Amino acid sequence: AYDKSGSHKPITFQRRDVLASDIEIEIIYTGVCHSDIHSIRAEWSDNPPYPLATGHEIVGKVAAVGSDVKKFKVGDFAAVGCMVDSCGTCEECKNGMEQFCLNSATFTYGSPLRIEGHGCTEHVTQGGYSKTIVVREQFALVVPEKLHDQLAATAPLLCAGITLWNPLETQCGRDLSGKKLGIVGLGGLGHMGVRLGKAMGAHVTVISRSHAKKKEALEGLGADDFVATGVEGELEKVKNSMDFIIDTVSAKHDLAPLIACLSFRGKYIVVGAPEKMQEIHNSWFLYKSISYSGSLIGGVDQTQRMLDFCAEHGVVCDIEMIGFDQIDKAHERVLNADVKYRFVLDVGNYQVPAN
């Protein structure tokens, strides 16, 4: 993308040379995330570093390895998520939470480079809407063998999957047997919440605006219950009943009736990032000792645990495959909630235009 209009056209740039601790990945698939749209349309920053290739749900095949690389060999499948580097020395990095690096994580696109030169023509990171990526071995992920035949559906796990895995693992607990989990919103994030929550043993209720997605939630994704906020009396039926609610919605909405669905000492966790501020009142939390928190992707080791868990439990994303010539239309469809549930770019079959 060259400006906030969001329109895409080709760009030519050079990745850095493969250094001793690097691997080069030939990208096969890249998931399309709402974050890509926020970024190029200047909704999260007044001055995005155009031209910008977004994409941080990357799966591909290792094409080259540096002399110090131990975890990968040429021909292996590898993945890259939302980060490609961090300082490695601060407390958060040492605790495996590189996404909270106190010296700023280097995100997969739009971040200042930590390693400049070495043949690279860019000054900021460029993401997976591209043919290759070079990344330090530490920030590359092993694609488990059980996912090798579902690489396209694996790609969105690198953002949508880890965004739901982190709060489930760290704030809810990996064994959710006997627990009631609410998922607000049934889009790219929400459908991963249902799948992961069920795999962890929770009783999962989908909370959506209408009954339009009820059948797919219950029959397609295996949710246990469905509640429509726009239907009078439905939220009342589940009031004071849930242990955890994860809110995936990226648009401003009324939180009060949703928080009322939590039981004593329940947890309300937000992973969506609305452009406008939400209204919060302390009284919503005081009288039932409810906690309200947020969650942002996960560290490298945590993301690897998520991939391993998904491989073991058969959890992948529902996707629609597209080519680069469809990316502008795909972004519009994401904004209109017209995808079930994640677009994936077929990068491997893209032919670079001749000069």
C-alpha positions as CSV (number, residue, x, y, z in Angstrom):
1,A,0.0,0.0,0.0
2,Y,1.3,3.5,-0.9
3,D,-1.2,5.6,1.0
4,K,-4.2,5.5,3.3
5,S,-6.6,4.8,0.5
6,G,-5.7,1.2,1.0
7,S,-5.1,0.4,-2.6
8,H,-2.3,-2.1,-3.4
9,K,0.2,-2.2,-6.3
10,P,3.5,-4.0,-6.7
11,I,6.7,-2.9,-5.0
12,T,10.3,-4.2,-5.4
13,F,12.6,-4.3,-2.4
14,Q,15.5,-6.4,-1.2
15,R,15.5,-8.4,2.1
16,R,18.8,-8.5,4.0
17,D,21.3,-11.1,3.4
18,V,21.0,-14.3,5.4
19,L,23.2,-13.8,8.5
20,A,24.6,-16.5,10.8
21,S,21.4,-16.7,13.0
22,D,18.9,-16.1,10.2
23,I,16.7,-18.2,8.0
24,E,15.2,-17.2,4.7
25,I,11.6,-18.4,4.1
26,E,10.0,-18.7,0.7
27,I,6.4,-17.6,1.6
28,I,3.6,-19.9,0.5
29,Y,0.6,-18.4,2.3
30,T,0.0,-15.2,4.2
31,G,-3.2,-14.6,6.2
32,V,-5.1,-11.3,5.9
33,C,-5.7,-9.7,9.3
34,H,-7.8,-6.7,10.2
35,S,-4.6,-5.2,11.6
36,D,-3.3,-5.0,8.1
37,I,-6.3,-2.7,7.2
38,H,-5.9,-0.6,10.4
39,S,-2.2,-0.1,9.6
40,I,-2.4,1.0,5.9
41,R,-5.4,3.2,6.5
42,A,-3.6,5.2,9.2
43,E,-6.1,4.2,11.9
44,W,-3.4,3.2,14.4
45,S,-0.8,5.8,13.3
46,D,-1.0,9.2,11.7
47,N,2.0,8.5,9.5
48,P,2.4,4.9,8.4
49,P,5.8,4.2,6.7
50,Y,4.6,3.9,3.1
51,P,5.1,2.1,0.9
52,L,4.2,-0.8,3.3
53,A,3.7,-4.5,2.6
54,T,1.6,-5.8,5.5
55,G,0.9,-9.4,6.5
56,H,1.9,-11.1,9.7
57,E,0.4,-14.6,9.4
58,I,3.2,-16.2,7.4
59,V,3.8,-19.9,6.4
60,G,6.4,-21.1,4.0
61,K,9.4,-23.3,3.3
62,V,13.0,-22.6,4.4
63,A,15.1,-21.7,1.4
64,A,18.4,-20.8,3.2
65,V,19.9,-21.0,6.7
66,G,22.7,-19.2,8.4
67,S,25.8,-21.0,9.8
68,D,24.6,-20.9,13.4
69,V,21.0,-22.1,12.8
70,K,20.1,-25.3,14.7
71,K,16.3,-25.5,14.6
72,F,15.7,-25.5,10.8
73,K,17.2,-26.9,7.6
74,V,16.5,-26.1,4.0
75,G,13.1,-27.6,3.0
76,D,11.5,-27.4,6.4
77,F,8.2,-25.7,6.8
78,A,8.4,-22.6,9.0
79,A,6.1,-19.8,10.2
80,V,6.4,-16.2,11.2
81,G,3.9,-14.3,13.3
82,C,3.5,-10.7,14.4
83,M,7.1,-10.1,15.5
84,V,10.5,-10.6,13.9
85,D,12.8,-9.3,16.7
86,S,13.1,-7.7,20.2
87,C,15.9,-6.5,22.4
88,G,16.3,-9.9,24.1
89,T,17.7,-8.3,27.3
90,C,14.8,-6.7,29.1
91,E,12.7,-8.4,31.8
92,E,9.7,-9.1,29.4
93,C,11.9,-10.6,26.7
94,K,13.7,-12.8,29.3
95,N,10.2,-14.0,30.5
96,G,9.2,-15.0,27.0
97,M,6.9,-12.1,26.4
98,E,8.7,-10.4,23.6
99,Q,5.5,-8.7,22.4
100,F,5.9,-6.5,25.5
101,C,9.6,-5.8,25.0
102,L,10.4,-2.7,27.1
103,N,12.6,-1.5,24.3
104,S,9.9,-2.0,21.7
105,A,9.4,-5.3,19.8
106,T,10.2,-5.3,16.1
107,F,6.9,-6.1,14.5
108,T,6.7,-8.0,11.2
109,Y,5.8,-4.8,9.3
110,G,6.1,-1.1,9.8
111,S,8.7,-1.2,12.6
112,P,12.2,0.4,12.4
113,L,14.8,-2.3,11.6
114,R,17.0,-3.5,14.3
115,I,19.4,-4.9,11.8
116,E,20.1,-2.5,9.0
117,G,22.2,-2.8,5.8
118,H,23.4,-6.3,4.7
119,G,21.8,-5.7,1.3
120,C,18.4,-4.6,2.6
121,T,16.9,-1.7,0.8
122,E,14.3,-0.8,3.5
123,H,14.4,1.1,6.7
124,V,11.3,-0.5,8.2
125,T,10.1,-4.1,8.3
126,Q,8.0,-5.4,5.4
127,G,5.5,-8.1,6.0
128,G,4.2,-11.3,4.3
129,Y,2.4,-9.7,1.3
130,S,5.7,-10.6,-0.4
131,K,7.6,-13.6,-1.8
132,T,10.3,-14.1,0.9
133,I,11.2,-13.1,4.4
134,V,14.5,-13.2,6.3
135,V,14.1,-13.6,10.1
136,R,16.3,-14.6,13.1
137,E,15.9,-18.3,13.9
138,Q,14.6,-17.3,17.4
139,F,11.5,-15.6,15.9
140,A,10.7,-18.4,13.4
141,L,8.2,-21.2,14.4
142,V,8.3,-24.9,13.6
143,V,5.1,-26.0,11.8
144,P,4.2,-29.3,13.3
145,E,4.0,-32.3,11.0
146,K,0.2,-32.8,11.6
147,L,-0.4,-29.3,10.1
148,H,1.7,-29.8,6.9
149,D,-1.4,-30.8,4.8
150,Q,-3.3,-27.7,6.1
151,L,-0.7,-25.0,5.7
152,A,-3.1,-22.4,4.3
153,A,-5.5,-22.9,7.2
154,T,-2.5,-22.8,9.6
155,A,-1.4,-19.3,8.5
156,P,-4.1,-17.3,10.4
157,L,-3.1,-19.1,13.7
158,L,0.0,-16.9,13.7
159,C,-2.2,-13.9,14.7
160,A,-5.9,-14.9,15.2
161,G,-4.9,-18.1,16.9
162,I,-2.3,-16.7,19.3
163,T,-4.5,-13.7,20.1
164,L,-7.1,-16.1,21.6
165,W,-4.6,-18.6,22.9
166,N,-2.8,-16.1,25.1
167,P,-5.8,-15.1,27.3
168,L,-7.1,-18.6,27.4
169,E,-3.8,-20.1,28.5
170,T,-2.6,-17.3,30.9
171,Q,-5.9,-15.9,32.3
172,C,-8.4,-18.7,32.0
173,G,-6.3,-21.9,32.2
174,R,-5.6,-24.6,29.7
175,D,-7.9,-27.0,31.4
176,L,-11.3,-25.4,31.1
177,S,-13.4,-28.5,32.0
178,G,-16.5,-27.4,33.8
179,K,-15.9,-23.7,33.0
180,K,-18.2,-21.4,31.0
181,L,-16.6,-19.3,28.4
182,G,-18.3,-16.5,26.4
183,I,-17.0,-15.3,23.0
184,V,-18.2,-11.9,21.9
185,G,-18.2,-11.6,18.1
186,L,-17.9,-14.5,15.6
187,G,-15.3,-13.3,13.1
188,G,-11.7,-14.3,12.5
189,L,-10.8,-14.0,16.1
190,G,-14.1,-15.2,17.5
191,H,-14.2,-18.5,15.6
192,M,-10.7,-19.3,16.9
193,G,-12.0,-18.6,20.4
194,V,-14.7,-21.1,19.9
195,R,-12.4,-23.8,18.5
196,L,-9.7,-23.3,21.1
197,G,-12.2,-23.0,24.0
198,K,-13.9,-26.3,23.0
199,A,-10.5,-28.0,22.6
200,M,-9.7,-27.0,26.2
201,G,-12.9,-28.4,27.5
202,A,-15.0,-25.3,28.1
203,H,-18.7,-24.8,27.7
204,V,-18.7,-22.1,25.0
205,T,-21.4,-19.5,24.4
206,V,-21.2,-17.3,21.3
207,I,-22.5,-13.8,21.8
208,S,-23.4,-12.0,18.6
209,R,-25.7,-9.2,17.5
210,S,-28.4,-11.3,15.8
211,H,-29.2,-15.0,15.0
212,A,-27.6,-14.7,11.6
213,K,-24.6,-16.8,12.6
214,K,-26.3,-19.1,15.1
215,K,-26.4,-22.2,12.9
216,E,-22.7,-21.9,11.9
217,A,-21.7,-21.3,15.5
218,L,-23.6,-24.3,16.9
219,E,-23.3,-26.8,14.0
220,G,-20.2,-25.6,12.1
221,L,-17.9,-24.6,15.0
222,G,-19.4,-26.8,17.8
223,A,-20.4,-24.0,20.2
224,D,-22.7,-25.1,23.1
225,D,-24.9,-22.1,23.1
226,F,-25.7,-18.9,21.2
227,V,-27.0,-15.5,22.5
228,A,-28.1,-12.6,20.3
229,T,-27.7,-9.2,22.0
230,G,-30.2,-7.7,19.7
231,V,-33.0,-10.0,20.7
232,E,-34.8,-8.8,23.8
233,G,-34.4,-11.1,26.8
234,E,-31.6,-13.3,25.5
235,L,-28.8,-11.8,27.5
236,E,-30.9,-12.0,30.6
237,K,-31.0,-15.8,30.3
238,V,-27.2,-16.0,30.7
239,K,-26.8,-13.2,33.3
240,N,-24.4,-14.1,36.1
241,S,-23.5,-17.4,34.5
242,M,-20.0,-17.2,32.8
243,D,-16.6,-17.6,34.3
244,F,-14.8,-15.8,31.4
245,I,-15.8,-13.6,28.5
246,I,-13.4,-12.8,25.7
247,D,-14.5,-9.8,23.6
248,T,-13.1,-9.9,20.0
249,V,-15.1,-7.0,18.6
250,S,-13.1,-4.2,17.0
251,A,-16.0,-1.7,16.8
252,K,-17.4,0.4,19.7
253,H,-20.3,-1.4,21.5
254,D,-22.1,-1.5,24.8
255,L,-20.1,-3.4,27.4
256,A,-22.5,-3.2,30.4
257,P,-24.9,-6.0,29.5
258,L,-22.0,-8.2,28.5
259,I,-20.1,-7.8,31.7
260,A,-23.4,-8.5,33.6
261,C,-23.2,-12.1,32.1
262,L,-20.1,-12.8,34.3
263,S,-20.5,-14.7,37.6
264,F,-18.7,-13.8,40.8
265,R,-15.0,-13.1,40.3
266,G,-15.5,-13.6,36.5
267,K,-13.0,-12.2,34.0
268,Y,-13.8,-10.0,31.0
269,I,-10.9,-10.0,28.5
270,V,-10.7,-7.7,25.5
271,V,-8.6,-8.6,22.4
272,G,-10.4,-6.4,19.9
273,A,-9.1,-2.9,19.4
274,P,-12.0,-0.4,18.6
275,E,-10.9,2.8,17.0
276,K,-13.0,4.8,19.5
277,M,-12.7,4.6,23.3
278,Q,-15.2,2.4,25.2
279,E,-17.2,3.7,28.2
280,I,-16.3,2.0,31.5
281,H,-17.8,2.3,34.9
282,N,-16.2,1.0,38.1
283,S,-19.5,-0.1,39.5
284,W,-19.7,-2.8,36.8
285,F,-16.8,-4.6,38.5
286,L,-17.0,-3.7,42.2
287,Y,-20.1,-5.7,43.3
288,K,-19.1,-9.1,41.9
289,S,-15.3,-8.6,42.1
290,I,-15.0,-8.9,38.3
291,S,-11.7,-8.2,36.6
292,Y,-11.3,-6.4,33.3
293,S,-8.2,-6.9,31.2
294,G,-6.6,-6.9,27.8
295,S,-4.4,-9.3,25.9
296,L,-2.0,-8.9,23.0
297,I,-0.8,-11.8,20.9
298,G,1.9,-13.9,22.7
299,G,5.6,-14.6,23.0
300,V,7.5,-16.9,20.6
301,D,7.5,-19.9,22.9
302,Q,3.8,-19.4,23.7
303,T,3.1,-19.2,20.0
304,Q,4.9,-22.5,19.4
305,R,2.9,-24.1,22.2
306,M,-0.3,-22.9,20.5
307,L,0.8,-24.4,17.2
308,D,1.6,-27.7,18.9
309,F,-1.7,-27.7,20.7
310,C,-3.6,-27.0,17.5
311,A,-1.8,-29.8,15.7
312,E,-2.6,-32.2,18.4
313,H,-6.3,-31.2,18.6
314,G,-7.0,-30.6,14.9
315,V,-7.6,-26.9,15.3
316,V,-7.2,-24.7,12.2
317,C,-8.9,-21.7,10.8
318,D,-11.8,-21.6,8.3
319,I,-10.4,-19.7,5.3
320,E,-11.1,-18.4,1.8
321,M,-8.1,-18.4,-0.5
322,I,-7.4,-15.3,-2.7
323,G,-4.7,-14.0,-5.0
324,F,-2.9,-10.6,-4.9
325,D,-5.3,-9.2,-7.5
326,Q,-8.1,-9.7,-5.0
327,I,-6.5,-8.1,-1.9
328,D,-8.2,-4.7,-2.2
329,K,-11.6,-6.4,-2.5
330,A,-10.8,-8.7,0.3
331,H,-10.0,-5.8,2.6
332,E,-13.4,-4.3,1.8
333,R,-15.1,-7.6,2.6
334,V,-13.3,-7.8,5.9
335,L,-14.7,-4.4,6.8
336,N,-18.1,-5.6,5.9
337,A,-17.7,-8.9,7.9
338,D,-18.1,-10.8,4.6
339,V,-15.7,-13.6,5.1
340,K,-15.8,-17.0,6.9
341,Y,-13.5,-16.5,8.7
342,R,-10.1,-15.5,7.3
343,F,-8.7,-14.6,3.9
344,V,-5.4,-16.2,3.0
345,L,-3.1,-15.0,0.2
346,D,-1.8,-17.6,-2.1
347,V,1.7,-16.2,-2.3
348,G,3.4,-19.2,-3.6
349,N,1.6,-19.2,-6.9
350,Y,2.0,-15.4,-7.4
351,Q,4.1,-14.5,-10.5
352,V,6.2,-11.4,-10.0
353,P,5.4,-8.9,-12.9
354,A,8.3,-8.5,-15.4
355,N,10.1,-5.2,-15.3
